[in-house]
Amino acid sequence: MRRPLCLLLLLVFVSITTYDFANGEVFTESGLVDIPTGAVLEHGIFGAGTFVAFRQSAVTSGLQTSPTNLGDAVAIRLNFGLFDRVEVGLGHVWNAYESELSTEQAASLKVQFLKEQEAGATPSIAVGVEYLGGGLLTSELEENEVLPSVFLAVSKTFNLPRIHQFSGHIGIGTQRFAFGESPVGVFVGLSKEFQPAFARGDITMSLEFDGSGANVGMRYVASSGLQVALGAETLNDPDALRYLASVSWTNERLLEQIDETRRLIQRATQLAVEAKRAITEKKERNKTTEPPASQ
């Protein structure tokens, strides 16, 4: 565990020497709209899908014969959990800017050091690093190559009257989380989960503030594992406003159903064994209490 921590601390030291800004993934399984949280995917859980980002100007200017019709970014991604403490993300992003289309690779690594329990004051704490650029698969950095964004995220669930359960998130990070000319910045977020009967799934509403401004989002997770999310970035700056949409699938619900089926089978087997034992014991008692046969 010490080796990944040393590498992350080294990346923090390297990252604070530059002020370049890079956008990261949105609507990851363990994150909110655009900020990470202290949670990670459990071992064997993965999420795969795509997301699209449309800038405000692309919507209001009407259709044009240029790559901007696709929005500012179109991406495919895969996130998966290892050992219940590590989460790895991979992706490929197509960016459209001023009728030019570019491609970038995305990668992320998050390690969880503390995991929140159902009862207790201990929060979830994780550190991670995100990379978005063209040099992921090359050995040399290109000119103006963006360095990784390093972060520390803390999450805690609270239970208050009327509001019931909601989660708070706070963290510090470099690069895309930075404020203006500062090398580092703070991000905060709130999220609330609902389980309405009509939805046949979970709905999560979130509000967050990161290095670029305020973001809001809504994510729906169906019982089949299908995830659909909608959101908006930088609500505080109309000129930079982006609309977000994401569709993905996670095997978490499928594994939960398999575990539930396994528990039901184990319980049914246990009841059958107990019933068979009870019948056998009853037969033995009847044999001992039967009067002897008359001669």
N, C-alpha and C positions, 0 to 999 in steps of 0.2 A: 504494500500500500504506500510505502514511503517513496518509491520510485515515481509513480504517477504524480504524487503531490509535488515532488521536486521539479518535474517537467512543467507542471502548470505554473509554479512560482517563477520559473525561468521565463515562460511565455509572458507572464504578467510584466516582468522587468523589461522584456524586449518590446512589448506592445505599447508601453507608455512613452516610448520615444517617438511616436508618430501620431498625427492627428487625422489621418485619412478615415473616411466614413464608409461603412459597408452595411447593406441590409442583410438580415438573416432570414431563416425560414420562418414561416408563420403557421399557426395552428398545429404545432407538434403535439403528440399525444400527452406528453408530460408538461407542456407549457401553456401559456395563455395565447393572446393574439400574436404578440411579437416579443415577449419577454420569457425567459426561462423561469422555472420554479425550483424549489428544493426537492421535488419528486423525480423519480426515475421509473422507467418501465421495469416490471418484474422480469425475472429470468424466463425466456421463452416467449415473451410477449413482443409483438411487432406491429407496426403500422405502416401501410404503404398507400400512396395516393399522389394527388397533384394539387397545386394551388395556382391561382391566377390573381394578379394585381393590376388594377386599372387606375390610372391617374385621373384626377378630376378633369384636366384639360382634354384628355382623350375622349371623355364622355360628352362634354359640352361642345366640342368642335365638330361633331358629326363624323360620318364615315369618311375615311381617306384611303387612298390606294398606297398604303405604306405599312411597314411592320407594326406601327403603333396601334393598328386595329386589334392586335393580340393583347394589348395592354402593356404595362411597363415590364411585366415579368410573367413567364409561364414556367412552371417547374414540376419535376417529378421527384419523389423522395421516398426513402426507406429509413425507419427508425426501429431499433430493436434493443431489448434489454438482456444483460448478461449478469449472472451471479446475484441478482437482486440488488446490486449496488452500482452497476455500470450501464450506461446507455450510449449507444453509438448511432450516429446518423450519417447517411450518405444521400447525395442528390445531384441533380443536374438542372441548371437554370438557364433559360433563354431570356435575355434582356433586350427590350426595344427602346431606343432613344434616338429621337430626331431622324427617323427613317433608317436607322442602322440597327442591325441585329447582331448581338454578341452572345456567346455562351460562356458559362462559368460552372465550375464544379463546387459542390458544397459538401462540407464534412463537419461533424461535431462529435465531441466526447464529453460526457458528464459523469462524474463520480460522486456518489452520495456517501457522506461521512456519518450523518445522523438521520434516523428514520423516525418520524412521528408515530407515536402509539395512539391507540384509540382513547386511552385515558392517561393523562399526564401532561406535564408542561414542556416536554422536550419537543422542539420543532424539527422539521426536516431541513437539513443543510446539505448543499451540494456545490461543488466547484466544477467548472467546465471551460471548454474552449471551442469556439466556432470559427470556421474558415469559409470564406466565399471568394473565389478568384479563379484565374485561369491557370495558375501554376501548381494546382494540386497534384497533377500527375507528372510533373516535370521536376528536375533536380535543381533548376536555376530560377531565381526570382526574376520576373520581367520588370521593365521600367514601370514605376508607379504602382507596383504590386501591393495590394492591401494586406497588411499583417493580420493575424488572427485576433479575434475578440475574446478576451478572457473575462470570466465573471464568477462571482460568488452569490448564491441565491439562498434565501431562507423563507420557509413557508410554515404557516401555523393555522390550524382550524379552530374557530371559536364557536361557542354555543351561547347565544344571547336570547333573552325573552323576545317573543314575537318574530324576530329575524330568524331565529333558530340557527342552524349551522351555516357559516360562511368562512371562506379562507382568505387570509392576508398574505401577501408576498412582498418581499423587499430584497434588494441586492445592489451590488456595485460591480461595475464592469468597465472595460476599455473599448476603444474603437467605436463601434456602432452604438454603444450605450453612453458615450461621452457627451458632455454639454459644451457646445461651441468650441472654444479654443482649449478647453480643459482636457487633459489626457484621460481622465476618468469621469464617470458619472454614476448617479444613483437611479435605480428604477424601482417602482412600486406598483402593486396591483391588488385588486379585489376580485374575487370570484364567488359565485353562488350557484349551487346546483339544485335543480327542480326535477321532480318525477311526476308530472301530471298524468292522470290515467289515460287521457285521450292520446297522448304522444307515443305510448308503448315504447318508451325509451327515456333517456336522460337528456335534459337541456341545461347547459351551463352558460350563464351570462357573466361577462367579465369587463372590467374597466381598468386601464393601466396607463402609466406615464413612464416613458423611456427617454432616451437621448434626443429623439426627434419630436416628441410631443405626446398628446393624449390619444389613446386608441380604445376602441370599444368593439366587442365581438359577441357572437352567439354561436354555440356549437350544439348540434343535436346528434346523439349517439343512439342508434336503433338497437333493438335486441339482437339483430343479426350481426352487429359489428360495423355496419355502415355508418360513416361519420360525414355530416354535412355542416359546414361552418360558413358564416358570413361576418364581415367586419369592415371597419374603416380605420385608417391610420391618420395621424396628425390632424385631428379634428380642430386644433387650435390655429391651423394655418390653411385657409381655403385654397391657396395657390398650390400647396403641396399635398392636398387631400388625396388619399388613395383608397379605392374600394377593393376588398379582398373576398375571394371565394375559394373554398377548399372542399374536395371530395376525397375520402380515403376509406380504408377498411382496416380494422384491427381484429386480431384473433383472440383478444381478451375475453369477449363475451362467449365465444365458442369454447374456450378452455374452462370458463366458469360453468357453462352448461355441462361439459364433460365431467367436471369435478362434482357437480350436484348429482348427476346421474350415477357416478361412482359411489357417492355417499348413500344414495337411495338403495342401490344394489347391496351395499354392505349392511345397511340397516335391515333390509328385507331378509338377507341371509342370516343375520343375527336373530331376528324374530323367528325364522323357520327353525333354527337350531334350538332356541329356547322352547318353542312349541313341541318339538320332537322330544326334548329332554323332559318336559312336563308330562307328556303322554307316557314315556317310559317309566318315570317315577310313580305315576298313578297306577300303572299296571303292577309294579312291584308292591305297592301298598295294598292293592286288592288281593294279591297272592298271599300276603302275610296275614290278612284279616279274614280270609275265607275259613269257615269251620271245616274240621277234618271230615272226610267221608265216613259214613256209618258202615260198620262191618255187617 
